[in-house]
Amino acid sequence: MRKYIALSTIFVLGFFSSCDKTLEELNVNPNDPLDAAGEQLLLGTQIANISINVSHLQRISGMWSGQYEGTTLLYQSLHQYNMSSEEANDTWSTIYQGVVKQSRILQEKLPGSTPKEALQRAIAKIMEAYAVGTAAEIFGDVPYREASNPDIANPVFDPQAQVFSDLQTLLTNAINELATVTTAQTLKGDMFYNQGSSGATVTAKWVEAAHTLKARYFMDVKDYSSAYAEALLGISTFNNTMMFRPPTVSADVVQNGNANLLWTFVRERSGYMRSTSTFMAGMLGTTASTTRRNAKTNEDARSKYLAFSGTGNPSTGVAARTTPMKLVSFEENTLILAEAGARTVSAATGLGHLNTLRAYLQAGNSFTKVSAADVLLYSPYVLSDFDPAGIENFDGSLTQDRALLREIIEERYVSGVGTFMPFNDARRLRKSDTDVDVNFPLNFGTTYPERMVSSQREFNANSSAPPTIPGVFEVTPVNK
C-alpha cells in the first residue's frame, strides 16, 4: 500500500510544487491504509483531474476553437494543428496513473461499510469517470475495461461509445453509493466540495456533479433526451460548481499550484498565447460582421474579463492569479438543459433555461468585472426575438427554433472558455448542425482538427494498441 501512497503524493507535489500552505493540512497517518487512502489518494485524483482538464491539452483545444491564439515557438506550431504524440504523454499518464489507478485502489481498500467510506468510494468513482470521459472525448478509443489492471500488461483500446456507456454505469453506481451516506460527512482531502459546507451539503453537491457529468457524456453521443433528464438533476446553483480555487497565499510567494494555471502559463511562457485578436474576441466585440451583441445583450464586461495579452502577470480577469477555474459548472448544466430542452421538449423550454442563465449573468455571478464601470446587459429573450430578421437570424434563413438553438450554442461557446466544451461542441455539431454551429475560422489549411493525438509512450509500450496513432484530422467514432 505504501508505494501507492507515495505515488499519490508525487502527483500532489508535482502539481502544487512546494506550496506549504496547501499541503500543511495533509496530516494523514501513513501507517493507517484507510486514513492514507481516504485522504491522500482522494486528493491526488482531484489534483490530477485539474491538471487533465484545465492545463496544456485544454489550451490546445482553445487554440483550435478560435478562443486562444498561439503566437510563438511551440504554441504557434500547435495553433497550426502541428501536434506530435509526445504532447499527450503527461496527460495520458495522469489519467491512468494519477486517477484511474488511484480510484481503483480506493475502491479496493475501502469496503464502503461506513458513511465516510461510501462517500470516499463514490467520489473516487466520479473522479475516474471525469478523467476517462475527458480521455474518450479528446482521444476517441482509449483503454478502459482492462486499464490499470496489474494482471493485464497490455490493455486493449475500447471503442469510444462503449467507454461512454461504461462511464454512465460507473456514475450511476456512484450516485447510488452516495444515497447510502445518510449522516453528515466531511473530508479534508476533498478540495472541491469541503469548503465551508456541512457534510449533507457536500454529499448533495457530489450527486449533482455526477448527474452533470452524465448529461455531458449523453451530449457527446447526441442522446439529447437522456442529457436533459440528467441535467434536471445536475448542478443547480453556482455554489455547487466544481472548480479549482487557487489557495490564498502571500503575494510574494510564487509557486505552481497556488495559482490559476492560465496565470502560471502566461507568467512562465510569456508571449506564447493570447486571447486578444481571436475569433472569440470579435464575437464579444462590436464589429458588425461577427458580434453577438444585440439590443438585449452587451458583452462589454465579459469581453474584458476573458481578454489577456499573454504577457506579464495578469491581475484581473480569467487569467488572474486567484481566479477560480471551473471544471463542471452551473453554466454548463444550465446550457445542457437549454440545448437539449430545445431539441427534445420545446423551444419555449430551451428558452426558459437560457433565460435562467442570462439572469445569472445579469446578476454578475458568472464572472468578476474587470472594472466596476463595465457594462452587463443580459435581458430575457422572448421567442419572437428569433423570428426572421431577428437575433441570430438576420438573413431569415432559419426557423425560429433553429435561430434559438444557434444562440444557445453560441452561449455554450462563450461560457465554456477554459474547458473542453467548445472543442467538443464543434466536433459534435460540425456534421449534423452546420446551420447553428459556431463557425470559427481555420487557423491553417483546409481541415479542422478532430481529436488530440494519443500518447506516444502508450503506443510504444502497449502491444494491444492500434497499429498507428490516429492523426488530428481523423474524426472520432461518435462524431462520424
C-alpha positions as CSV (number, residue, x, y, z in Angstrom):
1,M,0.0,0.0,0.0
2,R,2.9,2.4,0.8
3,K,4.0,2.5,-2.8
4,Y,0.5,3.7,-3.8
5,I,0.5,6.4,-1.2
6,A,3.9,7.5,-2.4
7,L,2.7,7.7,-6.0
8,S,-0.3,9.8,-5.0
9,T,2.0,12.1,-3.1
10,I,4.1,12.6,-6.2
11,F,1.1,13.8,-8.1
12,V,0.1,16.1,-5.2
13,L,3.6,17.6,-5.0
14,G,4.1,17.6,-8.8
15,F,1.0,19.8,-9.2
16,F,1.3,22.0,-6.2
17,S,5.1,22.2,-6.2
18,S,6.2,23.1,-2.6
19,C,3.2,25.0,-1.6
20,D,3.3,24.6,2.1
21,K,0.0,26.2,2.9
22,T,-1.8,23.8,0.5
23,L,-0.1,20.7,2.0
24,E,0.1,21.6,5.7
25,E,-3.4,20.2,6.3
26,L,-2.4,16.8,4.8
27,N,-1.5,15.2,8.1
28,V,-2.6,11.7,7.4
29,N,-1.2,8.6,9.1
30,P,0.9,6.5,6.5
31,N,0.6,3.5,8.8
32,D,-3.2,3.5,8.5
33,P,-4.2,2.4,5.0
34,L,-7.8,3.7,5.3
35,D,-6.6,7.1,6.5
36,A,-4.0,7.4,3.8
37,A,-6.2,6.1,1.0
38,G,-9.1,8.2,2.1
39,E,-7.1,11.4,2.3
40,Q,-4.0,11.4,0.1
41,L,-5.3,9.2,-2.7
42,L,-8.6,11.0,-3.0
43,L,-6.8,14.4,-3.0
44,G,-4.4,13.0,-5.6
45,T,-7.2,12.1,-8.0
46,Q,-8.8,15.6,-7.7
47,I,-5.5,17.3,-8.3
48,A,-4.8,15.1,-11.3
49,N,-8.2,16.0,-12.8
50,I,-7.4,19.7,-12.5
51,S,-4.2,19.0,-14.5
52,I,-6.0,17.0,-17.1
53,N,-8.9,19.4,-17.7
54,V,-7.5,22.9,-17.4
55,S,-3.9,22.6,-18.5
56,H,-1.9,22.0,-21.7
57,L,-4.3,20.0,-23.8
58,Q,-7.2,22.2,-22.9
59,R,-5.2,25.3,-24.0
60,I,-4.6,23.5,-27.3
61,S,-8.3,22.9,-27.7
62,G,-8.9,26.6,-27.1
63,M,-6.5,27.5,-29.9
64,W,-8.2,25.0,-32.2
65,S,-11.6,26.6,-31.3
66,G,-10.9,30.2,-32.1
67,Q,-10.6,31.3,-28.4
68,Y,-6.9,31.5,-28.0
69,E,-4.0,32.3,-30.4
70,G,-0.7,30.6,-30.2
71,T,1.9,33.2,-31.2
72,T,5.4,31.8,-30.9
73,L,7.5,28.7,-30.9
74,L,5.7,25.5,-29.8
75,Y,2.3,27.2,-29.3
76,Q,2.5,28.8,-32.8
77,S,3.1,25.4,-34.2
78,L,0.3,23.8,-32.1
79,H,-2.0,26.7,-33.2
80,Q,-1.5,25.5,-36.8
81,Y,-2.5,21.9,-35.9
82,N,1.0,20.5,-35.7
83,M,0.6,18.3,-32.7
84,S,3.0,15.4,-32.0
85,S,2.1,12.3,-30.0
86,E,4.6,13.4,-27.3
87,E,2.4,16.3,-26.4
88,A,-0.1,13.9,-24.8
89,N,2.3,11.8,-22.8
90,D,2.0,13.6,-19.5
91,T,-1.8,14.0,-19.6
92,W,-2.2,10.3,-20.6
93,S,-0.1,9.2,-17.6
94,T,-2.0,11.5,-15.3
95,I,-5.3,10.0,-16.5
96,Y,-4.3,6.4,-15.9
97,Q,-1.7,6.6,-13.1
98,G,-3.0,9.7,-11.3
99,V,-6.7,9.0,-11.4
100,V,-7.8,5.5,-12.6
101,K,-5.2,3.5,-10.7
102,Q,-5.7,5.6,-7.5
103,S,-9.5,5.3,-7.8
104,R,-9.3,1.6,-8.1
105,I,-7.1,1.3,-5.1
106,L,-9.5,3.4,-3.1
107,Q,-12.4,1.2,-4.1
108,E,-10.4,-2.0,-3.3
109,K,-9.2,-0.8,0.1
110,L,-12.4,0.8,1.3
111,P,-15.4,-1.6,1.6
112,G,-17.9,1.2,1.9
113,S,-19.3,-0.2,5.2
114,T,-19.4,3.3,6.8
115,P,-20.9,6.6,5.5
116,K,-17.4,8.1,5.3
117,E,-16.1,5.2,3.2
118,A,-19.1,5.2,1.0
119,L,-18.5,8.9,0.3
120,Q,-14.9,8.4,-0.5
121,R,-15.6,5.5,-2.8
122,A,-18.3,7.5,-4.6
123,I,-16.0,10.5,-5.1
124,A,-13.3,8.2,-6.4
125,K,-15.7,6.8,-9.0
126,I,-16.8,10.2,-10.1
127,M,-13.2,11.3,-10.5
128,E,-12.4,8.2,-12.5
129,A,-15.5,8.9,-14.8
130,Y,-14.4,12.5,-15.2
131,A,-10.8,11.7,-16.2
132,V,-11.7,8.8,-18.5
133,G,-14.6,10.7,-20.0
134,T,-12.2,13.5,-20.9
135,A,-9.8,11.0,-22.5
136,A,-12.6,9.5,-24.6
137,E,-13.8,13.0,-25.7
138,I,-10.4,14.2,-26.9
139,F,-8.7,11.0,-28.0
140,G,-11.5,8.7,-29.2
141,D,-10.9,5.0,-28.5
142,V,-8.9,4.6,-25.2
143,P,-8.1,1.7,-22.8
144,Y,-10.6,1.4,-20.1
145,R,-12.1,-2.0,-19.1
146,E,-8.6,-3.5,-18.9
147,A,-6.8,-0.3,-17.9
148,S,-4.8,-0.1,-14.6
149,N,-5.2,-3.8,-14.0
150,P,-2.0,-5.2,-12.6
151,D,-2.7,-8.6,-14.3
152,I,-3.0,-7.1,-17.7
153,A,0.2,-5.6,-19.1
154,N,-1.3,-4.5,-22.5
155,P,-4.9,-3.3,-22.1
156,V,-7.0,-3.1,-25.3
157,F,-8.3,0.1,-26.6
158,D,-12.1,0.1,-26.1
159,P,-14.5,1.8,-28.6
160,Q,-15.3,5.4,-27.7
161,A,-19.0,4.8,-27.5
162,Q,-18.5,1.8,-25.2
163,V,-16.3,3.9,-22.9
164,F,-19.1,6.5,-22.6
165,S,-21.6,3.8,-21.8
166,D,-19.4,2.2,-19.2
167,L,-18.9,5.6,-17.6
168,Q,-22.7,6.1,-17.4
169,T,-22.8,2.9,-15.4
170,L,-19.9,4.0,-13.1
171,L,-21.6,7.3,-12.4
172,T,-24.9,5.7,-11.7
173,N,-23.1,3.4,-9.2
174,A,-21.5,6.5,-7.6
175,I,-24.9,8.2,-7.2
176,N,-26.4,5.1,-5.7
177,E,-23.5,4.9,-3.3
178,L,-23.9,8.5,-2.3
179,A,-27.5,7.7,-1.4
180,T,-26.2,5.4,1.3
181,V,-24.4,8.3,3.0
182,T,-27.2,9.1,5.5
183,T,-25.2,11.0,8.0
184,A,-23.3,14.3,7.5
185,Q,-19.7,13.6,6.4
186,T,-16.8,15.9,5.6
187,L,-13.4,15.0,4.1
188,K,-10.4,17.3,4.4
189,G,-9.0,15.5,1.4
190,D,-11.9,16.8,-0.8
191,M,-10.7,20.0,-2.3
192,F,-13.8,20.7,-4.4
193,Y,-16.8,20.4,-2.0
194,N,-15.5,20.5,1.5
195,Q,-15.0,24.3,1.9
196,G,-17.4,25.6,4.5
197,S,-20.2,23.2,3.8
198,S,-22.0,20.7,6.0
199,G,-21.5,17.0,5.2
200,A,-25.0,16.7,4.0
201,T,-24.5,19.5,1.5
202,V,-21.2,18.0,0.4
203,T,-22.9,14.8,-0.5
204,A,-25.7,16.6,-2.4
205,K,-23.1,18.6,-4.4
206,W,-21.4,15.4,-5.4
207,V,-24.7,13.9,-6.5
208,E,-25.4,17.0,-8.7
209,A,-21.9,16.9,-10.2
210,A,-22.2,13.2,-11.1
211,H,-25.5,14.0,-12.9
212,T,-24.0,16.8,-14.8
213,L,-21.1,14.6,-16.0
214,K,-23.7,12.0,-17.1
215,A,-25.5,14.8,-19.0
216,R,-22.2,15.9,-20.6
217,Y,-21.5,12.4,-21.9
218,F,-25.0,12.0,-23.2
219,M,-24.5,15.2,-25.1
220,D,-21.3,13.9,-26.6
221,V,-23.2,11.0,-28.2
222,K,-26.2,13.1,-29.1
223,D,-28.6,11.4,-26.8
224,Y,-30.3,14.7,-26.0
225,S,-33.4,13.3,-24.2
226,S,-31.2,11.5,-21.7
227,A,-28.9,14.5,-21.4
228,Y,-31.9,16.7,-20.5
229,A,-33.2,14.2,-17.9
230,E,-29.8,14.0,-16.2
231,A,-29.2,17.8,-16.3
232,L,-32.5,18.3,-14.5
233,L,-30.8,16.5,-11.5
234,G,-27.4,18.3,-12.2
235,I,-25.7,21.3,-10.8
236,S,-28.5,23.6,-9.7
237,T,-26.6,26.6,-8.3
238,F,-23.3,28.4,-8.8
239,N,-22.3,27.3,-5.2
240,N,-22.3,23.7,-6.5
241,T,-19.9,24.3,-9.4
242,M,-16.9,22.1,-9.2
243,M,-13.9,24.3,-9.6
244,F,-10.2,24.7,-8.7
245,R,-9.9,27.6,-6.3
246,P,-6.3,28.7,-6.1
247,P,-5.2,28.8,-2.4
248,T,-4.9,32.2,-0.8
249,V,-1.2,32.7,-0.1
250,S,1.2,35.6,0.5
251,A,1.5,37.8,-2.6
252,D,5.3,37.3,-2.6
253,V,5.1,33.5,-2.8
254,V,5.0,32.4,-6.5
255,Q,4.7,28.7,-7.0
256,N,3.0,26.3,-9.3
257,G,-0.2,25.0,-7.7
258,N,-1.1,28.1,-5.7
259,A,-2.3,30.0,-8.7
260,N,-4.7,29.8,-11.6
261,L,-2.9,27.6,-14.2
262,L,-3.5,30.1,-17.0
263,W,-1.8,32.7,-15.0
264,T,1.1,30.4,-14.3
265,F,1.4,29.6,-18.0
266,V,1.3,33.3,-19.1
267,R,4.0,34.1,-16.4
268,E,6.3,31.2,-17.4
269,R,5.7,31.3,-21.2
270,S,5.3,35.0,-21.8
271,G,4.2,35.7,-25.4
272,Y,3.3,32.1,-26.3
273,M,-0.5,32.5,-26.3
274,R,-3.2,35.3,-26.0
275,S,-6.9,35.7,-26.3
276,T,-7.0,39.1,-27.9
277,S,-7.4,39.4,-31.7
278,T,-9.1,36.0,-31.8
279,F,-12.5,35.0,-33.3
280,M,-14.0,34.9,-29.8
281,A,-12.7,38.4,-29.1
282,G,-14.5,39.5,-32.2
283,M,-17.7,37.8,-31.2
284,L,-17.7,39.7,-27.9
285,G,-16.7,43.0,-29.5
286,T,-18.6,45.5,-31.6
287,T,-17.7,44.6,-35.2
288,A,-20.9,44.3,-37.1
289,S,-20.0,41.1,-39.1
290,T,-19.0,39.0,-36.1
291,T,-20.5,40.4,-32.9
292,R,-23.1,38.5,-30.8
293,R,-24.3,41.8,-29.2
294,N,-27.8,42.9,-29.8
295,A,-30.5,45.1,-28.2
296,K,-30.7,42.7,-25.2
297,T,-27.1,41.8,-24.9
298,N,-24.0,43.8,-24.1
299,E,-20.8,41.7,-23.8
300,D,-18.6,44.6,-22.7
301,A,-17.9,43.2,-19.2
302,R,-17.3,39.6,-20.4
303,S,-15.1,40.7,-23.2
304,K,-12.8,42.4,-20.8
305,Y,-12.9,39.5,-18.3
306,L,-11.8,37.0,-21.0
307,A,-9.1,39.1,-22.6
308,F,-5.4,38.5,-21.8
309,S,-2.5,39.6,-23.8
310,G,-0.2,36.6,-22.9
311,T,2.5,38.7,-21.2
312,G,3.2,39.9,-17.7
313,N,1.4,38.7,-14.6
314,P,-2.4,39.2,-15.2
315,S,-4.0,40.7,-12.2
316,T,-7.7,40.8,-13.4
317,G,-10.0,38.6,-15.5
318,V,-9.9,34.9,-16.4
319,A,-6.1,34.7,-16.3
320,A,-5.6,36.4,-12.9
321,R,-3.7,34.5,-10.3
322,T,-6.6,33.9,-7.9
323,T,-9.4,33.5,-10.5
324,P,-11.1,30.1,-9.9
325,M,-11.1,27.6,-12.8
326,K,-14.4,25.9,-13.5
327,L,-14.5,22.2,-14.2
328,V,-18.1,21.0,-14.0
329,S,-20.3,24.1,-13.7
330,F,-23.7,25.5,-13.2
331,E,-23.3,27.3,-16.6
332,E,-22.6,24.1,-18.4
333,N,-25.5,22.3,-16.7
334,T,-28.0,25.1,-17.5
335,L,-26.9,25.2,-21.1
336,I,-27.3,21.5,-21.5
337,L,-30.9,22.0,-20.3
338,A,-31.3,24.8,-22.8
339,E,-29.9,23.0,-25.8
340,A,-31.3,19.5,-25.0
341,G,-34.6,21.0,-23.9
342,A,-35.0,23.0,-27.1
343,R,-34.2,19.9,-29.1
344,T,-36.4,17.3,-27.3
345,V,-39.1,19.2,-25.4
346,S,-39.9,22.6,-27.0
347,A,-38.3,25.9,-28.0
348,A,-40.1,27.5,-25.0
349,T,-38.5,25.0,-22.7
350,G,-35.0,25.7,-24.1
351,L,-35.6,29.5,-23.9
352,G,-36.6,29.3,-20.3
353,H,-33.3,27.6,-19.4
354,L,-31.4,30.1,-21.5
355,N,-33.1,32.9,-19.7
356,T,-32.2,31.3,-16.3
357,L,-28.5,31.6,-17.3
358,R,-29.0,35.2,-18.6
359,A,-30.5,36.2,-15.3
360,Y,-27.5,34.7,-13.6
361,L,-25.1,36.6,-15.9
362,Q,-27.1,39.8,-15.4
363,A,-26.7,39.5,-11.6
364,G,-22.9,39.4,-12.1
365,N,-22.5,35.9,-10.6
366,S,-20.7,34.2,-13.5
367,F,-17.6,36.2,-13.6
368,T,-16.0,39.2,-11.9
369,K,-16.0,42.6,-13.6
370,V,-12.5,43.9,-14.5
371,S,-13.9,47.4,-13.8
372,A,-17.0,48.4,-11.9
373,A,-18.0,50.6,-14.9
374,D,-18.0,47.6,-17.3
375,V,-21.5,47.1,-18.8
376,L,-23.6,43.9,-18.1
377,L,-26.7,43.5,-20.2
378,Y,-28.5,40.2,-20.5
379,S,-32.2,40.9,-20.7
380,P,-34.5,38.0,-21.0
381,Y,-35.4,36.9,-24.5
382,V,-38.8,36.0,-26.0
383,L,-39.3,33.6,-28.8
384,S,-40.3,36.3,-31.3
385,D,-36.7,37.7,-30.9
386,F,-35.6,34.8,-33.1
387,D,-38.1,35.4,-35.9
388,P,-36.7,36.1,-39.4
389,A,-34.5,39.2,-39.4
390,G,-34.2,38.8,-35.6
391,I,-31.4,37.6,-33.3
392,E,-29.1,35.0,-34.9
393,N,-31.5,35.1,-37.9
394,F,-30.6,38.3,-39.7
395,D,-31.0,36.8,-43.2
396,G,-34.2,34.9,-42.3
397,S,-32.6,31.6,-43.3
398,L,-33.5,29.8,-40.1
399,T,-36.8,28.8,-38.4
400,Q,-37.4,30.4,-35.0
401,D,-36.4,27.2,-33.1
402,R,-33.1,26.9,-35.1
403,A,-32.2,30.5,-34.5
404,L,-32.8,30.0,-30.8
405,L,-30.6,26.9,-30.9
406,R,-27.8,28.9,-32.6
407,E,-27.9,31.4,-29.7
408,I,-27.8,28.7,-27.1
409,I,-24.8,27.1,-28.8
410,E,-23.0,30.4,-29.1
411,E,-23.6,30.9,-25.3
412,R,-22.1,27.4,-24.7
413,Y,-19.1,28.5,-26.8
414,V,-18.5,31.7,-24.7
415,S,-19.4,30.2,-21.3
416,G,-17.2,27.2,-21.9
417,V,-14.0,29.2,-22.3
418,G,-11.2,27.4,-20.3
419,T,-12.9,24.0,-20.7
420,F,-13.1,21.4,-23.5
421,M,-16.8,22.2,-24.1
422,P,-16.2,24.5,-27.2
423,F,-13.9,21.9,-28.8
424,N,-16.3,19.1,-28.0
425,D,-19.3,21.0,-29.3
426,A,-17.6,22.0,-32.6
427,R,-16.9,18.3,-33.4
428,R,-20.3,17.2,-32.3
429,L,-22.1,19.7,-34.4
430,R,-19.9,20.0,-37.4
431,K,-21.5,17.3,-39.5
432,S,-25.2,17.4,-38.3
433,D,-25.8,21.0,-37.4
434,T,-23.9,23.3,-39.7
435,D,-26.7,25.8,-39.7
436,V,-26.4,26.5,-36.0
437,D,-22.8,25.7,-35.0
438,V,-20.2,28.4,-34.2
439,N,-18.4,28.9,-37.5
440,F,-14.9,29.9,-36.2
441,P,-12.3,30.1,-39.0
442,L,-9.5,27.7,-39.7
443,N,-6.1,28.5,-38.3
444,F,-4.3,26.8,-41.1
445,G,-5.0,24.7,-44.2
446,T,-8.4,23.4,-45.2
447,T,-9.4,20.9,-42.5
448,Y,-10.4,21.3,-38.8
449,P,-8.8,19.1,-36.2
450,E,-11.0,16.4,-34.8
451,R,-9.0,15.0,-31.9
452,M,-5.9,15.2,-29.8
453,V,-3.1,12.8,-30.8
454,S,-2.8,9.9,-28.3
455,S,0.3,9.3,-26.2
456,Q,3.4,8.0,-27.9
457,R,4.5,6.3,-24.7
458,E,1.3,4.2,-24.7
459,F,1.7,3.1,-28.3
460,N,5.3,2.2,-27.7
461,A,4.7,0.2,-24.6
462,N,1.3,-1.4,-25.3
463,S,1.2,-4.3,-27.7
464,S,-2.6,-4.1,-27.8
465,A,-2.6,-0.6,-29.1
466,P,-3.8,0.0,-32.7
467,P,-1.1,-0.3,-35.3
468,T,-1.0,3.5,-35.9
469,I,-1.8,6.6,-33.9
470,P,-4.8,8.4,-35.3
471,G,-3.9,11.9,-36.6
472,V,-5.5,15.2,-35.6
473,F,-7.8,15.2,-38.6
474,E,-9.3,11.8,-38.1
475,V,-12.8,12.0,-36.9
476,T,-13.6,10.2,-33.7
477,P,-16.3,7.5,-33.9
478,V,-19.1,9.3,-32.1
479,N,-18.7,12.3,-34.4
480,K,-18.7,10.4,-37.8
